[in-house]
Amino acid sequence: MLVRRGEDTERIDDMEMARLFARHLSQMESWLASQPHMDVLYVHYRDVLAAPAAQAARVNAFLGGGLDELKMAQVVDPELYRHKG
């Protein structure tokens, strides 16, 4: 995002970037909660890795059913997860 905006990526350290991102997420969650015409389903990446079938069922239910939950769950590949810690 910073590169796209033409900003120096070295100008902001990781802790400040994390703080700014958390603030942005909080603002977006508040805004979404105030929108009567929008439904939101929060799907956490770790939950998808831990229980792909259960999360596929949640997404399917949220979208009204009709999706192939088995195929959805089968495309989850925990090997692609890159933990940064």
Buried (B, 14 or more C-beta within 10 A) or exposed (E): EEEEEEEEEEEBEEEEBEEEEEEEEEEEEEEEEEEEEEEEEEEEEEEBBEBBEEBBBBBBEEEEEEBEBEEBBEEBEEEEEEEEE
